[in-house]
Amino acid sequence: MRKFILKIVVCLALLICCFPTTVRAANVARVESSGFEYATLQEAIDAAEANGDTVYLLADITLEAANYVSIVNRSIIIDGNNFTITYNGGVYDSAVFVQAANRNVTLKKLKIYAKDAENGIVVTTKCNLTLENVEVSGGAGPGVPDRALFLNANTAYGTVNITNSKLEGNYGMYIFGEYMNINVNASSITSVDDSATEDFAAIILNGYNDYYHTNGTIVNVTGGSVKAYKEDGTTLSNAVINASATGKVNFDGTIVEGNVVYPAAVSGVSVSNYEYFYSLQAAINDAVGTAKVVNVLRDIEIDEFSSIVIDGEVTIYGNGYTLTSLADKAIFIDTTDEVKINNYKIIGKPGRYGIAVVNKMALLKLDEVTVSVDNGCAIYVVGSGTEGSKVFAENSDLSGISAIALWSDGCGAQFTNTNLTGVCERTLSGTDFGVIDISADNVTVIVYGGVISATTQEGKERMDVVCIASGSDNAKVYLNNETTIQLNGTATIVNIDPLNNPSITLSAQYRQQLNNEGYGVTLPPNADGLVKIDYTIIVFEVKYVAEGTTVAVFGVQNGEAVANPPAVPAKAGYSGVWDHDGTNITADITITAVYTKNPVPETGDNINIMMWVTVMLISAAGVFGVIVYAKRKKLF
């Protein structure tokens, strides 16, 4: 019996051995608040208290691409206990993802090896991030993450503190958040540059346009090192790329090995696909004739030999920055293609040109662009080959002696909500200038809204809103009813040769000024409140003179009346009237003030004087009678 039982036991044992055995894996993470352990780090993070807890890593772990570490909407400390996370993600993958708006996130005593990943740690919200004794790298062997630490645009105004850590990637720290406060202490930030060109950096403050930038972000690096080398380990690359206009990277006792560079512009198709350039000209050359656009990253100054040349289709976003040029032509357009410039300030060399269209028929479009050239010309179209060029400007400001000079046949300009300013400070030499200056045939200028201002003084060259050179046939200038004209000093609206019969149309509110300048206008105004200069209408001069002094001079169209005659100047003791009522003017006329002496006003001293004399005589007679009566009484 015993042998039989033994045989059964042995058989059962053998049978059990034939089945596979399931062994429960050891837990890899523990949550401090509960003391529970979890089979994955992510389970522990998700189980931790959202408002502050600590998760301890209990072993080295390996994560595949889809199983990255995700920290979302919680304050947390992850204590790695000096263990390692090996992440097998690739391009477009991140080992640690942080989306914890306004939370406190700390990683400490942790190694993250992510040699093929796009990011070691990526942060996508404003938060307070702390790294203590953290290493992000590719681990042993070749390869590093593209970006060891990536702070995207949504991290703006956040705070990052890094202590005793190592960040190694193509980029060590890749920053795209504005107004951040980043402090790095006793840490190693390293770039391994494996690009054909020097595209990478240990620390990069990025810039792309007026939204994606790092303006105001300050990185303070104390001690430690910031190094950048090509793959050969000996050729220096970029320690810092600062594409920010106002962001800074400050070093204090830090070993810096590599270049510190400041890009001027980018050329690219999007914020995820662009290249930095260290001159605006290089960025334009790269973008011309492609789908790329140019974004300016900072104020730029160019010398007298360095006009910006545009020789093909391109779009330039100035992002509110300023180009200051000492060249005769700040921007030289030499193409038949469309050139767009947006949100840029261009300051030209005094006495020269801001944007010059020369040699070819170009199409220039400006939006929110300021071009100013003291004593010069903001936009200039001139020369054989430029015939038919077109300029469009919206929401812009153009100023100089001339805001625009169109000196090529068949060219034209259209301005919408754009201010055109002409200020002449040149002494007399016989040259006339216009805010809109035309010296060619078949030129058309249309203005919708904005302010046109012309300023000159006695002893300076003549300045007009519109100046059309004699011999320029078939010029057309149209200023709509919302366009405001401002004349300062001795400036006038037009300087034209009636023999060329230019077409000038503008608001009826400027009719009197045109009449004063000797030009008749069509009446009544059209349905849009506009009048047009009519060269067949005779305008007469009406001069108002008082006591030899000219009070006012008006131009009045034949048969019309003075619209607003001046008041007769006051003269003490006299009343004055004009000797003509200012109506039905059919010839030049001088209207003179006629003064009449006012009568002497009656006062209390000469009113009813005879009555006072009579009263005095009666009173005297009464006194005399009393005296006589008194004497008689004494006699009797």
KEMIFI-606440 format. One line per field, with one value per residue (C-alpha): residue number from 1; residue in one letter; chain; x, y negated, z. Coordinates in Angstrom, 2 decimals. Each point is the difference from the previous one (the first is absolute). Layout:
pos	NUM/...
code	A/...
unit	A/...
px	X/...
py	Y/...
pz	Z/...
% end
This chain:
pos	1/2/3/4/5/6/7/8/9/10/11/12/13/14/15/16/17/18/19/20/21/22/23/24/25/26/27/28/29/30/31/32/33/34/35/36/37/38/39/40/41/42/43/44/45/46/47/48/49/50/51/52/53/54/55/56/57/58/59/60/61/62/63/64/65/66/67/68/69/70/71/72/73/74/75/76/77/78/79/80/81/82/83/84/85/86/87/88/89/90/91/92/93/94/95/96/97/98/99/100/101/102/103/104/105/106/107/108/109/110/111/112/113/114/115/116/117/118/119/120/121/122/123/124/125/126/127/128/129/130/131/132/133/134/135/136/137/138/139/140/141/142/143/144/145/146/147/148/149/150/151/152/153/154/155/156/157/158/159/160/161/162/163/164/165/166/167/168/169/170/171/172/173/174/175/176/177/178/179/180/181/182/183/184/185/186/187/188/189/190/191/192/193/194/195/196/197/198/199/200/201/202/203/204/205/206/207/208/209/210/211/212/213/214/215/216/217/218/219/220/221/222/223/224/225/226/227/228/229/230/231/232/233/234/235/236/237/238/239/240/241/242/243/244/245/246/247/248/249/250/251/252/253/254/255/256/257/258/259/260/261/262/263/264/265/266/267/268/269/270/271/272/273/274/275/276/277/278/279/280/281/282/283/284/285/286/287/288/289/290/291/292/293/294/295/296/297/298/299/300/301/302/303/304/305/306/307/308/309/310/311/312/313/314/315/316/317/318/319/320/321/322/323/324/325/326/327/328/329/330/331/332/333/334/335/336/337/338/339/340/341/342/343/344/345/346/347/348/349/350/351/352/353/354/355/356/357/358/359/360/361/362/363/364/365/366/367/368/369/370/371/372/373/374/375/376/377/378/379/380/381/382/383/384/385/386/387/388/389/390/391/392/393/394/395/396/397/398/399/400/401/402/403/404/405/406/407/408/409/410/411/412/413/414/415/416/417/418/419/420/421/422/423/424/425/426/427/428/429/430/431/432/433/434/435/436/437/438/439/440/441/442/443/444/445/446/447/448/449/450/451/452/453/454/455/456/457/458/459/460/461/462/463/464/465/466/467/468/469/470/471/472/473/474/475/476/477/478/479/480/481/482/483/484/485/486/487/488/489/490/491/492/493/494/495/496/497/498/499/500/501/502/503/504/505/506/507/508/509/510/511/512/513/514/515/516/517/518/519/520/521/522/523/524/525/526/527/528/529/530/531/532/533/534/535/536/537/538/539/540/541/542/543/544/545/546/547/548/549/550/551/552/553/554/555/556/557/558/559/560/561/562/563/564/565/566/567/568/569/570/571/572/573/574/575/576/577/578/579/580/581/582/583/584/585/586/587/588/589/590/591/592/593/594/595/596/597/598/599/600/601/602/603/604/605/606/607/608/609/610/611/612/613/614/615/616/617/618/619/620/621/622/623/624/625/626/627/628/629/630/631/632/633/634/635/636
code	M/R/K/F/I/L/K/I/V/V/C/L/A/L/L/I/C/C/F/P/T/T/V/R/A/A/N/V/A/R/V/E/S/S/G/F/E/Y/A/T/L/Q/E/A/I/D/A/A/E/A/N/G/D/T/V/Y/L/L/A/D/I/T/L/E/A/A/N/Y/V/S/I/V/N/R/S/I/I/I/D/G/N/N/F/T/I/T/Y/N/G/G/V/Y/D/S/A/V/F/V/Q/A/A/N/R/N/V/T/L/K/K/L/K/I/Y/A/K/D/A/E/N/G/I/V/V/T/T/K/C/N/L/T/L/E/N/V/E/V/S/G/G/A/G/P/G/V/P/D/R/A/L/F/L/N/A/N/T/A/Y/G/T/V/N/I/T/N/S/K/L/E/G/N/Y/G/M/Y/I/F/G/E/Y/M/N/I/N/V/N/A/S/S/I/T/S/V/D/D/S/A/T/E/D/F/A/A/I/I/L/N/G/Y/N/D/Y/Y/H/T/N/G/T/I/V/N/V/T/G/G/S/V/K/A/Y/K/E/D/G/T/T/L/S/N/A/V/I/N/A/S/A/T/G/K/V/N/F/D/G/T/I/V/E/G/N/V/V/Y/P/A/A/V/S/G/V/S/V/S/N/Y/E/Y/F/Y/S/L/Q/A/A/I/N/D/A/V/G/T/A/K/V/V/N/V/L/R/D/I/E/I/D/E/F/S/S/I/V/I/D/G/E/V/T/I/Y/G/N/G/Y/T/L/T/S/L/A/D/K/A/I/F/I/D/T/T/D/E/V/K/I/N/N/Y/K/I/I/G/K/P/G/R/Y/G/I/A/V/V/N/K/M/A/L/L/K/L/D/E/V/T/V/S/V/D/N/G/C/A/I/Y/V/V/G/S/G/T/E/G/S/K/V/F/A/E/N/S/D/L/S/G/I/S/A/I/A/L/W/S/D/G/C/G/A/Q/F/T/N/T/N/L/T/G/V/C/E/R/T/L/S/G/T/D/F/G/V/I/D/I/S/A/D/N/V/T/V/I/V/Y/G/G/V/I/S/A/T/T/Q/E/G/K/E/R/M/D/V/V/C/I/A/S/G/S/D/N/A/K/V/Y/L/N/N/E/T/T/I/Q/L/N/G/T/A/T/I/V/N/I/D/P/L/N/N/P/S/I/T/L/S/A/Q/Y/R/Q/Q/L/N/N/E/G/Y/G/V/T/L/P/P/N/A/D/G/L/V/K/I/D/Y/T/I/I/V/F/E/V/K/Y/V/A/E/G/T/T/V/A/V/F/G/V/Q/N/G/E/A/V/A/N/P/P/A/V/P/A/K/A/G/Y/S/G/V/W/D/H/D/G/T/N/I/T/A/D/I/T/I/T/A/V/Y/T/K/N/P/V/P/E/T/G/D/N/I/N/I/M/M/W/V/T/V/M/L/I/S/A/A/G/V/F/G/V/I/V/Y/A/K/R/K/K/L/F
unit	A/A/A/A/A/A/A/A/A/A/A/A/A/A/A/A/A/A/A/A/A/A/A/A/A/A/A/A/A/A/A/A/A/A/A/A/A/A/A/A/A/A/A/A/A/A/A/A/A/A/A/A/A/A/A/A/A/A/A/A/A/A/A/A/A/A/A/A/A/A/A/A/A/A/A/A/A/A/A/A/A/A/A/A/A/A/A/A/A/A/A/A/A/A/A/A/A/A/A/A/A/A/A/A/A/A/A/A/A/A/A/A/A/A/A/A/A/A/A/A/A/A/A/A/A/A/A/A/A/A/A/A/A/A/A/A/A/A/A/A/A/A/A/A/A/A/A/A/A/A/A/A/A/A/A/A/A/A/A/A/A/A/A/A/A/A/A/A/A/A/A/A/A/A/A/A/A/A/A/A/A/A/A/A/A/A/A/A/A/A/A/A/A/A/A/A/A/A/A/A/A/A/A/A/A/A/A/A/A/A/A/A/A/A/A/A/A/A/A/A/A/A/A/A/A/A/A/A/A/A/A/A/A/A/A/A/A/A/A/A/A/A/A/A/A/A/A/A/A/A/A/A/A/A/A/A/A/A/A/A/A/A/A/A/A/A/A/A/A/A/A/A/A/A/A/A/A/A/A/A/A/A/A/A/A/A/A/A/A/A/A/A/A/A/A/A/A/A/A/A/A/A/A/A/A/A/A/A/A/A/A/A/A/A/A/A/A/A/A/A/A/A/A/A/A/A/A/A/A/A/A/A/A/A/A/A/A/A/A/A/A/A/A/A/A/A/A/A/A/A/A/A/A/A/A/A/A/A/A/A/A/A/A/A/A/A/A/A/A/A/A/A/A/A/A/A/A/A/A/A/A/A/A/A/A/A/A/A/A/A/A/A/A/A/A/A/A/A/A/A/A/A/A/A/A/A/A/A/A/A/A/A/A/A/A/A/A/A/A/A/A/A/A/A/A/A/A/A/A/A/A/A/A/A/A/A/A/A/A/A/A/A/A/A/A/A/A/A/A/A/A/A/A/A/A/A/A/A/A/A/A/A/A/A/A/A/A/A/A/A/A/A/A/A/A/A/A/A/A/A/A/A/A/A/A/A/A/A/A/A/A/A/A/A/A/A/A/A/A/A/A/A/A/A/A/A/A/A/A/A/A/A/A/A/A/A/A/A/A/A/A/A/A/A/A/A/A/A/A/A/A/A/A/A/A/A/A/A/A/A/A/A/A/A/A/A/A/A/A/A/A/A/A/A/A/A/A/A/A/A/A/A/A/A/A/A/A/A/A/A/A/A/A/A/A/A/A/A/A/A/A/A/A/A/A/A/A/A/A/A/A/A/A/A/A/A/A/A/A/A/A/A/A/A/A/A/A/A/A/A/A/A/A/A/A/A/A/A/A/A/A/A/A/A/A/A/A/A/A/A/A/A/A/A/A/A
px	0.00/2.82/1.72/-3.21/-0.47/3.62/-0.43/-3.03/1.90/2.92/-2.35/-1.74/3.33/1.11/-3.34/0.32/3.49/-1.39/-2.13/1.59/0.53/-1.17/2.31/-1.25/2.43/1.46/-1.57/2.08/-1.49/-1.48/-2.31/1.02/-3.45/-1.56/3.06/-1.34/2.31/-0.78/1.16/0.62/1.21/-3.00/-2.44/1.73/-0.07/-3.70/-0.74/1.92/-1.74/-0.52/0.78/3.38/1.51/3.22/0.51/3.14/1.53/1.02/1.92/1.40/-2.80/-0.23/-2.89/-1.15/-1.10/-3.68/0.74/1.68/-0.22/-2.92/-0.41/-3.31/-1.77/1.75/2.73/2.43/3.53/1.49/2.97/1.98/2.16/2.83/-1.74/-0.27/-2.87/1.00/-2.40/-0.24/-2.06/1.13/-0.67/-3.00/0.09/0.79/1.16/-1.60/-3.02/-0.96/-3.31/-0.57/-1.25/1.02/1.17/3.28/1.80/3.32/2.18/2.96/2.70/-1.09/1.68/-1.94/1.60/-1.88/2.57/-2.43/-2.82/-0.87/-0.17/1.29/-2.31/-2.64/-2.02/-3.13/-1.48/1.11/1.15/2.80/2.38/2.92/2.72/2.40/2.70/-1.72/1.75/-1.62/2.14/0.31/1.73/2.81/0.84/-0.61/-3.05/-1.70/-3.55/-0.72/-0.91/0.92/-2.40/-2.69/-2.05/-2.66/-1.78/-2.67/2.61/0.15/0.47/0.93/2.96/2.65/2.72/2.72/2.65/2.84/-1.45/1.09/-1.93/1.50/-1.59/0.27/-1.49/0.63/-2.74/-2.47/-2.08/-3.05/-1.75/0.10/0.70/1.21/2.35/2.50/2.80/2.70/2.48/3.03/-1.32/1.27/-1.90/1.42/-0.79/1.13/-0.33/-0.41/-1.43/1.73/-0.19/0.18/-3.73/0.12/1.00/0.43/-2.49/-2.32/-2.38/-2.20/-1.71/-2.26/-2.57/-1.93/-1.71/2.65/2.94/1.86/0.02/0.46/1.26/3.08/2.30/2.49/2.76/2.20/3.03/-0.04/0.54/-1.70/1.69/-0.72/2.00/-0.41/-0.15/3.77/0.21/2.55/-1.69/-1.88/-3.67/-2.48/-0.03/-2.87/-2.33/-1.91/-2.72/-1.84/-0.04/-0.09/0.68/3.41/2.33/2.27/3.06/1.65/3.08/-1.14/2.29/-1.30/1.35/-1.56/-1.36/-2.62/-1.97/-2.96/-2.08/-1.50/-2.82/-1.47/-1.11/-2.52/-3.48/-1.17/1.08/1.00/1.98/2.34/3.66/1.86/2.05/2.39/-0.87/-3.31/1.43/0.93/-3.51/-1.57/2.31/-1.04/-3.73/-0.23/-2.02/-1.05/-2.90/2.14/-0.60/2.52/-0.55/2.19/1.20/1.53/0.84/2.57/2.49/1.66/2.93/0.30/1.07/-2.75/-3.36/-2.45/-0.52/-3.20/0.21/-2.99/-3.34/0.17/-2.00/1.73/-1.52/1.76/-1.73/0.12/3.80/2.00/2.40/2.32/2.03/2.93/-0.23/-1.40/-2.86/-0.99/-1.91/0.69/-2.74/1.19/-2.64/-3.20/-1.44/-2.15/1.78/-1.92/1.25/-2.01/0.34/3.44/1.65/2.52/2.16/1.90/3.14/-0.86/-0.44/-0.25/-2.59/-1.82/-1.34/1.12/-1.54/2.59/0.57/-3.09/-3.79/-0.66/-3.06/0.60/-2.47/0.43/-2.10/0.72/3.29/1.68/2.52/1.63/2.83/0.84/0.36/-0.37/-2.57/-1.81/-0.93/1.59/-0.94/2.29/1.89/-0.38/-1.57/-2.12/-2.91/-3.28/1.29/-2.66/0.23/-2.67/0.18/-2.45/0.10/3.43/1.98/2.20/1.96/2.80/0.05/-2.10/-1.94/-0.02/1.63/-1.37/2.36/-0.76/-2.72/-3.12/0.82/-2.46/-0.61/-2.93/-0.01/-2.54/-0.07/3.55/1.60/2.09/2.25/2.20/2.25/2.31/2.92/2.07/0.85/-1.19/1.67/-2.93/-1.11/-3.58/-1.03/-3.23/-1.05/-1.26/2.62/-0.72/2.34/-1.22/-2.93/-3.10/0.62/-2.90/-0.11/-3.02/-0.24/-2.64/0.07/3.06/1.61/2.04/2.14/2.17/2.35/2.31/0.77/0.94/3.54/-0.26/-0.78/-3.64/-1.93/-3.36/-2.26/0.08/2.80/-0.25/2.92/-0.77/-0.19/-1.38/-3.09/-3.12/0.84/-2.88/-0.17/-3.07/-0.31/-3.20/-2.25/1.60/3.46/1.11/2.28/2.19/1.89/2.68/1.90/-0.11/-0.88/-2.81/-2.15/1.09/2.87/-1.05/0.12/-3.57/1.28/0.54/-3.57/0.70/-3.03/-0.17/-2.95/-0.42/-2.46/-2.21/1.21/3.21/-1.81/0.86/3.68/0.07/-1.80/2.60/2.68/-1.73/-1.82/-3.71/-1.85/-3.10/-3.16/-2.03/2.10/-0.80/-1.89/3.22/0.58/2.88/0.93/2.38/2.22/-1.60/2.48/-2.80/-1.28/1.40/1.00/0.25/1.96/-1.96/2.18/-1.28/1.93/-0.41/1.99/2.56/0.48/-1.06/-2.37/-0.68/0.21/-2.45/-0.37/-3.60/-1.36/-1.64/-3.40/0.30/0.14/2.61/-1.01/1.21/0.95/2.25/-1.25/0.93/2.94/-1.01/1.00/-0.52/-2.72/-1.09/-2.42/1.15/-1.59/1.38/-0.74/-1.14/-2.15/2.27/-2.67/-0.09/3.74/0.80/3.43/2.95/-1.07/1.31/-2.62/0.82/-1.10/-1.95/0.03/-2.49/0.69/-2.40/-2.21/0.95/-2.25/-2.21/0.93/-1.60/1.89/-1.84/-3.43/-2.80/2.47/-2.67/-2.09/2.87/0.54/-3.71/0.02/3.07/-1.65/-3.18/2.03/1.94/-3.24/-1.42/3.06/-0.16/-3.72/0.63/2.74/-2.17/-2.88/2.18/1.32/-3.49/-1.07/2.89/-1.06/-3.44
py	0.00/-2.28/0.64/-0.76/-3.31/-0.90/0.74/-2.33/-2.79/0.38/-0.02/-3.10/-1.71/0.92/-1.17/-3.35/-0.43/0.39/-3.22/-3.48/-2.00/-3.66/-2.15/-3.40/-2.78/-2.09/-3.43/-2.91/-3.05/-1.03/-2.89/-1.71/-1.11/3.50/2.22/2.10/1.42/0.26/2.08/-3.09/-3.50/-1.48/1.87/-1.44/-3.54/0.27/1.30/-2.76/-2.94/-2.70/-2.88/1.26/3.43/1.94/3.03/2.13/2.04/3.40/1.42/-0.72/0.07/0.14/-1.74/0.37/-2.97/0.06/0.41/-3.34/-1.59/-2.42/-2.63/-1.78/-2.48/0.91/-1.19/2.82/1.04/2.97/1.33/2.29/1.45/-0.17/2.53/-0.33/-0.35/1.32/-1.27/1.66/-2.68/-1.57/-3.08/-2.02/1.89/-1.32/1.99/-2.29/-2.18/-2.79/-1.83/-1.37/-3.58/-2.11/3.12/0.96/2.91/1.35/2.74/1.08/2.67/1.36/1.03/-0.16/1.68/-0.90/0.15/0.22/-2.16/-3.50/-1.14/1.23/-2.27/-2.18/-2.62/-1.43/-2.28/-2.73/1.67/0.09/2.74/1.15/2.42/1.21/2.53/0.87/1.32/-0.12/1.49/2.87/2.18/2.28/0.19/-2.42/-2.20/-2.59/-1.36/-2.85/-2.21/0.99/-2.60/-1.66/-2.94/-0.90/-3.32/0.79/0.01/-3.81/-1.69/3.33/0.77/2.70/0.84/2.48/1.13/2.54/1.40/1.02/-0.83/1.39/0.04/-1.59/-2.84/0.03/-2.51/-0.95/-2.98/-1.54/-1.63/-3.77/-1.77/3.15/0.08/2.84/0.65/2.58/0.78/2.31/1.88/1.19/-1.12/1.58/-0.04/2.75/-1.60/2.64/-2.34/-0.90/-3.64/-1.38/0.15/1.20/-1.56/0.91/-2.74/-1.56/-2.89/0.42/-2.57/0.39/-2.80/-2.39/2.91/2.70/-1.65/-0.15/-3.72/-0.78/3.48/-0.03/3.01/-0.35/2.63/0.23/2.26/3.25/0.04/-0.80/1.80/0.57/2.21/1.59/3.79/0.23/-1.31/-2.69/-2.52/-2.65/-0.61/-2.41/-0.22/-2.51/-1.01/-3.07/-0.72/-2.17/-3.78/-0.54/3.41/0.61/2.82/-1.07/1.92/-0.15/2.17/2.33/1.83/-0.98/1.88/-0.98/-3.03/-2.45/-1.20/-2.29/0.77/-2.97/1.80/3.36/1.48/2.81/1.30/0.39/-0.15/3.64/-0.40/-2.95/-0.97/-2.82/-2.57/-2.56/-2.70/-1.09/0.20/3.67/0.85/-1.80/1.76/3.34/-0.76/-1.70/2.00/2.65/0.65/-1.26/-3.29/-2.22/-0.96/-2.74/0.72/-3.26/-3.60/-0.09/-2.67/0.15/-2.02/-2.25/2.86/2.46/-0.78/2.84/1.36/1.88/1.69/2.35/0.77/-0.09/-0.84/-1.72/-0.26/-2.71/0.91/-3.64/-0.26/-2.77/-0.02/-3.00/-0.56/-2.19/1.16/-2.31/2.47/1.86/2.61/0.44/1.86/1.45/2.52/0.35/2.22/-0.84/-1.29/-0.16/-1.77/0.10/-1.66/-1.49/-3.35/-1.26/-3.06/-1.16/-2.06/-3.73/-1.54/3.38/2.78/2.50/2.49/-0.43/1.82/-0.08/1.83/2.25/-0.22/1.05/0.65/-1.29/0.58/-1.56/0.63/-1.69/-1.31/-3.23/-1.50/-3.26/-1.88/-3.47/-2.41/2.93/2.27/2.91/1.91/-0.72/1.55/-1.12/1.10/1.84/3.40/-1.00/-1.16/1.38/0.68/0.04/-0.90/0.93/-1.10/0.62/-1.20/-1.50/-3.24/-1.42/-3.18/-2.08/-3.05/2.28/2.95/1.47/-1.08/1.61/-0.85/2.82/0.09/2.02/0.73/-0.46/0.13/0.74/-0.94/1.19/-1.42/-1.14/-3.26/-1.86/-2.75/-2.49/-2.43/-2.29/-1.66/-0.70/-3.61/-1.50/1.31/0.12/3.60/0.81/3.06/1.86/2.45/1.82/-0.87/0.87/-0.47/2.41/0.65/2.06/0.22/0.77/-0.48/0.98/-0.77/1.44/-1.54/-0.94/-3.41/-1.83/-2.70/-2.57/-2.41/-2.76/-3.60/-3.29/0.26/3.77/1.96/0.15/2.92/1.35/2.94/0.80/-1.19/0.96/-1.07/-2.00/2.28/2.95/0.91/1.81/0.10/0.98/-0.57/1.07/-0.76/1.39/-1.83/1.66/-1.27/-2.90/-2.73/-2.03/-3.06/-1.59/-3.21/-0.98/3.44/0.33/2.82/0.07/-1.08/0.91/-1.21/-0.46/0.47/3.68/0.22/2.27/1.51/-0.97/1.18/-0.58/-0.83/-3.07/-1.29/-1.08/-1.96/-3.39/0.86/1.01/-3.23/-1.91/1.73/-1.18/3.16/0.36/3.18/1.75/-0.84/1.33/2.82/3.49/2.59/0.86/-3.60/-0.42/-2.79/-0.03/-2.78/-1.57/-2.01/-1.77/-1.79/-3.48/-0.85/-3.62/-1.47/-1.74/-2.02/-1.49/-3.09/-2.15/-3.22/1.19/3.41/3.17/1.91/3.01/1.17/2.47/1.68/-0.07/1.80/-2.16/-1.22/1.55/-1.75/-0.05/2.88/-1.37/-3.69/-1.19/-2.30/-3.67/-0.72/-2.06/-3.69/-1.97/-2.61/1.17/2.43/1.89/1.78/1.49/-2.01/3.13/2.90/2.58/1.46/0.46/-0.22/-0.39/-1.64/-0.46/-2.39/-1.72/-0.45/-2.79/-0.67/-3.26/-1.53/-2.56/-2.03/0.88/-2.91/-1.39/1.70/-2.18/-0.05/-1.29/-3.38/-1.32/1.61/-2.58/-2.82/-2.64/1.47/-0.36/-3.63/-0.79/1.61/-2.01/-3.31/0.76/0.87/-3.25/-2.02/1.67/-0.81/-3.60/-0.28/1.30/-2.54/-2.90/1.12/0.22/-3.51/-1.43/1.48/-1.69/-3.38/0.10
pz	0.00/0.93/-3.32/-1.84/1.82/-0.65/-3.70/-0.12/1.70/-2.39/-3.00/1.21/0.52/-3.47/-1.41/1.72/-1.39/-3.49/0.29/-0.48/3.15/0.25/2.10/1.14/-0.91/2.79/0.57/-1.32/1.71/3.36/0.94/3.21/1.17/-0.18/0.22/-2.88/-2.60/-3.70/-2.92/-2.19/0.70/-1.82/2.26/3.03/-1.42/-0.80/3.51/1.77/1.66/-2.64/2.34/1.09/0.47/-0.55/-2.19/0.51/-2.80/1.35/-2.97/-3.44/-2.59/-3.77/-1.80/-3.58/-2.11/0.99/3.72/0.67/3.47/0.13/2.75/-0.55/2.28/3.22/2.33/0.58/0.90/-1.83/1.93/-2.28/2.79/-2.57/-2.25/-3.78/-2.45/-3.40/-2.63/-3.40/-1.72/-3.25/-2.09/1.29/3.35/3.48/3.02/2.60/-0.79/2.44/-0.30/3.47/-0.23/3.00/1.86/1.62/-1.67/1.27/-1.46/2.14/0.08/-3.36/-3.26/-3.28/-3.02/-3.18/-2.76/-2.93/1.38/-1.07/3.63/3.30/2.03/-1.64/1.93/-1.61/2.68/2.34/3.22/2.54/-1.16/2.11/-1.08/2.72/-0.81/-3.26/-3.08/-3.42/-2.76/-2.42/2.55/-1.11/-3.68/-2.85/-0.32/2.18/0.13/-2.35/2.95/3.54/1.48/-2.11/1.37/-2.56/-0.55/2.60/2.77/-0.16/3.40/1.58/2.27/-0.43/2.55/-0.94/2.51/-0.25/-3.20/-3.47/-3.19/-3.19/-3.44/-3.38/2.01/3.73/0.84/-2.72/1.18/-1.66/2.99/0.45/3.31/1.72/2.97/-0.41/2.51/-0.65/2.79/-0.01/-3.02/-3.36/-3.11/-3.16/-3.71/-2.35/-3.44/-2.69/-2.66/-3.23/1.10/3.51/0.74/3.60/3.32/3.64/0.92/-2.55/0.54/-3.04/-2.18/-3.01/-0.14/2.23/1.79/0.15/1.74/3.30/0.62/3.67/0.93/2.23/0.42/2.85/-0.04/3.10/0.00/-1.94/-3.73/-3.29/-2.89/-3.67/-2.36/-3.37/-0.02/-0.30/3.54/-0.84/-2.34/1.94/-0.80/1.63/3.76/-0.21/-2.80/1.17/-2.54/2.52/-0.24/3.77/1.55/1.59/1.03/2.86/1.21/3.40/0.46/-2.77/-2.40/-3.45/-3.00/-3.30/-1.82/1.22/-3.02/-0.70/-3.13/-1.82/-1.81/-0.88/-3.29/0.07/-0.70/3.62/3.63/-0.25/-3.22/-0.24/0.01/1.75/-1.91/1.34/-2.53/-1.44/-3.49/0.45/1.23/-2.98/-2.43/1.46/-0.20/-3.41/-2.49/2.54/2.37/2.88/1.76/1.78/3.62/1.46/3.55/1.17/-0.91/-2.78/-1.06/-3.41/-1.28/-3.03/-2.26/0.91/-1.57/0.51/-3.53/-0.88/-3.38/0.11/1.60/3.78/3.13/2.92/3.46/1.97/3.28/1.09/-0.16/-1.70/-2.94/0.16/-3.15/-1.00/-3.60/-2.70/-0.40/3.16/-2.02/-3.70/-1.91/-3.29/-1.06/-1.99/2.75/3.00/3.10/3.29/3.11/3.22/3.41/-0.54/0.70/-2.55/0.67/-3.06/-0.35/0.26/-3.42/-1.76/-0.44/2.17/-2.58/-3.60/-2.96/-2.77/-3.29/-0.08/0.19/3.59/2.14/3.52/2.84/3.44/3.11/3.33/-1.33/1.04/-2.42/1.06/-1.71/1.30/-2.90/-2.43/-1.60/1.66/-3.19/-3.35/-3.36/-2.81/-3.08/-3.25/0.55/2.99/-2.18/1.31/3.52/2.73/3.68/2.53/3.63/2.84/3.60/-0.58/0.50/-2.74/0.60/-1.49/-2.22/-2.17/1.32/-3.50/-3.25/-3.16/-2.82/-2.40/-2.66/0.70/3.62/2.81/3.72/2.27/3.68/2.57/3.54/-0.56/1.14/-2.58/1.34/-1.81/1.88/-1.95/1.76/-3.11/-0.77/-3.27/-3.13/-2.41/0.64/0.94/2.01/0.61/2.68/-3.08/-2.61/-3.64/-2.93/-2.68/-2.33/0.75/3.75/2.33/3.78/2.10/3.71/2.34/3.46/2.01/0.38/-2.61/1.61/-1.79/1.82/-1.20/0.96/-1.63/-1.32/-0.57/-3.15/-1.02/1.49/-1.17/0.69/-3.72/-2.26/-3.67/-2.14/-3.12/-3.01/1.95/-1.99/1.17/3.71/2.26/3.77/1.96/3.72/1.50/2.43/3.04/-0.88/2.19/-1.36/2.36/-1.27/2.16/-0.62/-3.66/-1.38/-2.55/-1.34/-3.64/-2.20/-3.53/-3.58/-1.30/-3.54/0.82/1.32/2.97/1.71/3.70/2.07/3.73/2.78/-0.42/3.38/-1.74/-2.72/1.53/0.27/-3.66/-0.92/2.03/-2.03/-3.17/-1.06/-0.63/0.90/-1.24/1.94/1.62/1.53/-1.23/2.03/1.86/1.03/-2.45/-2.37/-2.93/-1.26/-3.09/-2.05/-1.92/3.09/0.59/3.56/1.11/2.87/2.72/2.36/3.25/1.12/3.10/0.48/-2.55/1.58/-1.79/2.26/-2.24/-3.59/-1.52/-3.34/-1.24/-3.02/-2.66/1.17/3.45/3.38/2.73/2.25/3.33/-0.17/2.83/2.70/-0.40/2.32/2.99/0.21/3.19/-0.34/-3.42/-1.57/-3.07/-2.94/-3.22/-3.09/-1.86/1.17/-1.66/-2.28/-3.79/-0.47/-3.70/0.14/2.30/2.72/3.08/2.68/2.41/3.55/0.40/3.48/1.36/3.17/2.74/1.46/3.47/2.51/2.29/3.71/3.25/-0.29/-3.08/0.32/0.85/0.64/-0.65/2.74/2.42/-1.06/0.54/3.42/0.99/-1.11/1.89/3.08/-0.22/-0.35/3.05/2.10/-1.17/0.97/3.48/0.59/-1.18/2.18/3.05/-0.46/-0.32/3.29/1.72/-1.44/1.34
% end
